[in-house]
Amino acid sequence: MARENVPDVVIQRLPLYLRSLVHIAERGQKIVSSTELGTWAGVSAAQIRKDLSYFGEFGKQGLGYDVDFLIEQLRRILKSDQTWHMLIVGAGAL
C-alpha cells in the first residue's frame, strides 16, 4: 500500500510504538509480541499488527517482532534516522 494512503491516526501512533520499543530494548529484550508491545503502547495487539501492516511485514507469526529491527524500520518510516541541519532565525524573545 502506498504510504500516502496510510491514515493520519496510524502515523500518529508510530512514535508511540517507537518509544515503547526503545524502552523494551533498554530492558535487554530482543523479541516482543504484538500483545506485549500493545500493553506498553496502550493499544490492542490487533491494532499494532494492522498499523504495521501498512508498511510491510515485520514480525513472524507465533514468534513476534525483532525489537532492534523494528526500531530501525520505524525510525526509517518516521525519517528520524536522518540528520537535519537547521538554523533558527529571530529567536531572541525565547
The 8 nearest C-alpha neighbors of each residue, nearest first, counted from 0:
[[1, 53, 2, 4, 54, 5, 3, 55],
 [2, 0, 3, 4, 5, 53, 54, 55],
 [1, 3, 4, 5, 0, 54, 53, 6],
 [2, 4, 1, 5, 6, 0, 7, 53],
 [5, 3, 2, 1, 6, 0, 53, 7],
 [4, 6, 2, 3, 7, 53, 9, 10],
 [7, 5, 8, 9, 4, 10, 3, 11],
 [8, 6, 10, 9, 11, 5, 12, 4],
 [7, 9, 11, 6, 10, 12, 5, 13],
 [10, 8, 12, 11, 7, 6, 50, 13],
 [11, 9, 7, 13, 8, 12, 6, 5],
 [10, 12, 8, 9, 13, 7, 14, 15],
 [11, 13, 9, 15, 10, 14, 8, 16],
 [12, 14, 16, 15, 10, 11, 17, 9],
 [15, 13, 17, 16, 12, 18, 11, 77],
 [16, 14, 18, 12, 13, 17, 40, 19],
 [15, 17, 13, 19, 14, 18, 40, 20],
 [16, 18, 14, 20, 15, 19, 70, 13],
 [19, 17, 21, 15, 20, 16, 14, 22],
 [18, 20, 16, 22, 17, 21, 39, 40],
 [19, 21, 23, 17, 22, 18, 24, 16],
 [20, 22, 24, 18, 23, 19, 25, 17],
 [23, 21, 25, 19, 20, 24, 18, 26],
 [22, 24, 20, 26, 21, 25, 28, 19],
 [25, 23, 21, 27, 26, 28, 22, 20],
 [26, 24, 22, 27, 23, 21, 28, 20],
 [27, 25, 24, 23, 28, 22, 21, 29],
 [28, 26, 24, 25, 29, 23, 22, 30],
 [27, 29, 24, 26, 23, 30, 31, 66],
 [28, 30, 66, 65, 27, 24, 31, 67],
 [31, 29, 65, 66, 64, 28, 63, 32],
 [32, 30, 64, 63, 66, 35, 36, 33],
 [31, 33, 63, 34, 35, 64, 36, 30],
 [32, 34, 44, 36, 35, 37, 47, 63],
 [35, 33, 44, 37, 32, 36, 38, 43],
 [34, 36, 38, 32, 37, 33, 31, 39],
 [37, 35, 33, 39, 38, 34, 40, 32],
 [36, 38, 42, 40, 34, 44, 43, 35],
 [37, 39, 35, 41, 36, 40, 34, 42],
 [38, 40, 36, 37, 41, 19, 35, 42],
 [41, 39, 37, 38, 42, 19, 16, 36],
 [40, 42, 38, 37, 39, 43, 36, 15],
 [43, 41, 37, 40, 46, 38, 44, 47],
 [44, 42, 46, 37, 45, 47, 34, 41],
 [43, 45, 34, 33, 37, 47, 46, 48],
 [44, 46, 48, 43, 47, 49, 33, 34],
 [45, 47, 49, 43, 44, 48, 50, 42],
 [48, 46, 44, 50, 45, 49, 51, 33],
 [47, 49, 45, 51, 46, 50, 52, 44],
 [48, 50, 46, 52, 47, 51, 45, 53],
 [51, 49, 47, 52, 48, 53, 9, 46],
 [50, 52, 48, 53, 49, 54, 47, 55],
 [51, 53, 55, 49, 54, 50, 48, 56],
 [54, 52, 51, 50, 55, 0, 5, 49],
 [55, 53, 52, 51, 56, 0, 2, 50],
 [56, 54, 52, 53, 57, 51, 0, 58],
 [55, 57, 52, 58, 54, 51, 59, 53],
 [56, 58, 55, 64, 69, 59, 51, 52],
 [59, 57, 64, 63, 56, 60, 65, 62],
 [58, 60, 62, 63, 61, 64, 57, 56],
 [61, 59, 62, 63, 58, 64, 32, 33],
 [60, 62, 63, 59, 32, 58, 64, 33],
 [63, 61, 59, 60, 64, 32, 58, 30],
 [64, 62, 32, 58, 59, 31, 61, 30],
 [63, 65, 58, 31, 30, 66, 32, 57],
 [64, 66, 30, 68, 67, 29, 69, 31],
 [65, 67, 69, 29, 30, 68, 64, 70],
 [68, 66, 70, 69, 65, 71, 29, 24],
 [67, 69, 71, 65, 70, 66, 72, 64],
 [68, 70, 72, 66, 71, 67, 73, 65],
 [71, 69, 67, 73, 68, 72, 17, 74],
 [70, 72, 68, 74, 69, 73, 67, 75],
 [71, 73, 75, 69, 74, 70, 76, 68],
 [72, 74, 76, 70, 75, 71, 77, 69],
 [75, 73, 79, 77, 71, 80, 72, 76],
 [74, 76, 78, 72, 73, 77, 80, 71],
 [77, 75, 73, 78, 74, 72, 79, 54],
 [78, 76, 74, 79, 75, 73, 13, 80],
 [79, 77, 75, 80, 76, 74, 81, 73],
 [78, 80, 74, 77, 81, 75, 82, 76],
 [79, 81, 74, 78, 75, 82, 77, 71],
 [82, 80, 79, 78, 83, 75, 74, 77],
 [81, 83, 84, 80, 79, 78, 85, 74],
 [82, 84, 85, 81, 79, 80, 78, 86],
 [85, 83, 82, 86, 81, 87, 79, 80],
 [86, 84, 83, 87, 82, 88, 81, 90],
 [85, 87, 88, 84, 89, 83, 90, 82],
 [88, 86, 90, 85, 89, 91, 84, 93],
 [87, 89, 90, 86, 91, 85, 92, 93],
 [90, 88, 91, 87, 92, 93, 86, 85],
 [89, 91, 93, 92, 88, 87, 86, 85],
 [92, 90, 89, 93, 88, 87, 86, 85],
 [93, 91, 90, 89, 88, 87, 86, 85],
 [92, 91, 90, 89, 87, 88, 86, 85]]
